[in-house]
């Protein structure tokens, strides 16, 4: 377990700021605002390909830039999951999450400063649950949970796995986030990251029902990430360990 220090904390702040700014700016610029529809009739689906591609490229850039400094989490769900499998000290994990929430808030504020009055219907990129499409709050929780499960699975498989393809980690993790957003954004906004959800929601004062917001955008990513990290670690890494500090995954 590697001990982290101030440089890692700053990297998490800067990286989350850059990620949330990139995402929220792309949502403001490219996501059509929700239109009034007949009650019970789903709104027309929007094309989230550009926004998904922004997620992919932004996270790719940030992982390649900061992975050696902090591990490039930029997401409390990832930090919680890696702390649970002892890849990060609890105190470092707590500081990481604080820095991520602060960075996400600054990123959303930067979007607001640059784009005040532009596409106000998207609330500076704050995610929102589309019950006309996903049906229930439980459905929204499932969407955010499975998307975060995919994301954390990619992190553990290529970055934590001792023989993972680390040279490909930026592209694999970024691409996983990107395709998940393309699928899930029409349902929940495709947050998959409590810091990404928190920043613009705070800046735009767009929470909806606070209880549902916590269930969909905080609890569900945390649970999905924990399942992915613990499942992969105990099924594929831990069985292959040899000796006290063995590093070979199960074959």
N, C-alpha and C positions, 0 to 999 in steps of 0.2 A: 504494500500500500504506500503510494508516494505522497509525501507531505507537500502541500501547496503553500504558497506565500503571497505577498502583495502583488507581484507581477501577474500571477494567475487570477487574482480577484479583479484587477484592472482589465485583464483580457476578457473576462466574462462580462464585465460591464460594457466595454466598448463593442464586443462582438454582439451582444444582445441588442444594444442600441442600433447597430448597423443592420442587423437582421430585421428588427421590428420596423425601423424606418423604411427599409426596402419593401417590405411586405405591405405596410399600410399605404405607402405612396403609390404602389402599383394598384392597390385596391381602389384608391381614390381616383386614379387616372383611367383605369380600364374596366372596373366593374360598374355596369349600369345600376343606378339607384333602383331600389324596389319600387314597383308601381302598384297602384291600388287595384285590387282584383276582387272578383265576386267572392263573398265568403264561402269557404269550403272548396274553392277551385284553385289549384296550385298556380302560382305565377309562372310565366314562361322561364325555361331554364336559360342560364347565361353561360357563355363560353369562358371557362376559367383557365384556358390553356396558357395564355400569356402570364397570368398570375402564378400558375403552377411552375412555369419556367423561371420566373423571377425567384421563387422559393429555391429551386434547384441551384441556380447560378449563385445566388447570394450565400447560401449555406456552403456550397463548394468553395467559394472564395474564402469564407471565414474559417472553415476547417483547415484549409491549407495554410492559412496565415497564423492561426492560434493554437492548433492542436498540440504542438510541442510545448506550449507555455501553460495552458490550462486544461487541455483535453478537449476544448471546444464544445462545451455542453450547450450553452445559450438557451437552456430550457430546464425549468425546475423539475419536470417529470423525468428527464434524463439524469439529472443530478441525484434525485431521490433514488432512482433505480440503481445507479452505479454505487451509491453509498450503501444500499441494501446488500449488494454482493461484495462489499468490502474493497471496492476500487478507489474509495475516497473516504477520508476521515469525516466523522460526523460534524466536527466543528468547521471543517472546510466546506462541507456540503451546505451547512447553514449560511455561511458567508456567501457562497456562490449564489444561493437562491435570492438573498437580499440584493446582491449586485445585479442579478438578472432582472428582478422586478424594477429596480431603479433604472437600468438601461432600457428596458422595454417602455417605461413611462417617458423617458427622455426621447426615445425614438418616435413615439406617437406625438409628443409635443413639437418635435421638429417638423413632422408632417403637417400638423396644424398650423405652425408658423408659416410654412411655405405655401400652403394650399387652403387657407381659410376662404370659405365661400365656394370652393370647387367641389362639386358633387356632394353636397351636404347630406344626401340621403343615405350615404354609406357610413356616416359617423366616424370619419377618420380611420376607417378600416376595422372598427370594432366588430367582432364576429357576432352573429345572431342566429338563434335557433329558428329554422323554418318548419313550423309544425304542419303546415299545409303539404309539405313534402315528406318529412320524416315520420309524421304521425303522432308521436308521443315524446315526452321528455326522455323516457327510457330508450327510445330509438336514437335520439340525439346523443345520449350517453354512450350507446353502443358504437355510434359512428366515431366519436372522438376517442373512445377507448381502443377500437381496432386500429385506427390510424396511428395512434401513439404506440401501440404494440408493434406495428410494422416498423416504425421509426427506431424504437429502442432495440428491436431485434437486429436491425441493420448495424446499429452502433456496437452492440455486443459481438456480433458475428465478425465484423471486419476490423474493429478497433480494440476490443478487449480480448478476443480470442488470441492466444499467443502466436498462432500460426495463421492468423487472418491476413487477408490481402490488404495490408495497411496502405500501400501505395494507391489503392483504389478507394480508400475510405471517404474522401471528400465527395467523389462522384457517386458512390453507392449511397451514402447517407443523404446527400442533397437530392439525388434522384428519387429516393424513397419518399422524402418529404414532398417533392414536387408531384409525383403521381398520386399520392394520397390526397393532396389538396385538390387536384383536378377532379377527383371522384367525390370527395366529401364536402368541398366548399359550398355547393348548392344546398346542402342539407343543414350544416352547422356553421359555415364560415371557414371550416377546415383549420382551426387553430392548432390543435395538437401540441399546445405549449401554453401553460398558464401565464407566463410572462408576456407572450404575444397577445393573449386575450386581455390581461389585466391593464396593460399600458393604454391602448386606445379606449377601452371601456371607461377608465378613470378620466382620461382627457375629454372624451365626448359625453361623459355622464350617461352612458348607454349600457345599463346593466340588465334591463328587463326585470324579471322576477329574480331577486337576489339568491333565493334558495336554489332555483333551477340553474342559475348561472354557475353557482358553486358545484353543483352536481355534474353539469355538462363539461365545464371548462377547467375544473380543478380536480375533482375526485376521479372522473373517468380517465383523464390522461395519466394520473398517478397510478391507478389500478392497472391500466393497460401496460404501462411501462414496467411496473413491478413484475407482472406475469411474464412479460417477454424476457426481462433480464434474469430473473430467478430460474425460469424454465430452461433457457438456453444454457445458463451456467451449470446447473445441476444435471442436465441431460447430456450435454456435449463437451463441456470443459472439465468439470470436476471428476467424472469417471476416468479420464485419461491421465490424471495427475500421477506422478511417480515420486516417491520419497517425500521429503518435507516441503520442497519448493518446486515440485515437478511442474512443467509447463506444457506438456504435450496433450493436445485435445484427444478425445476418444476417436479411434479410427473406425 
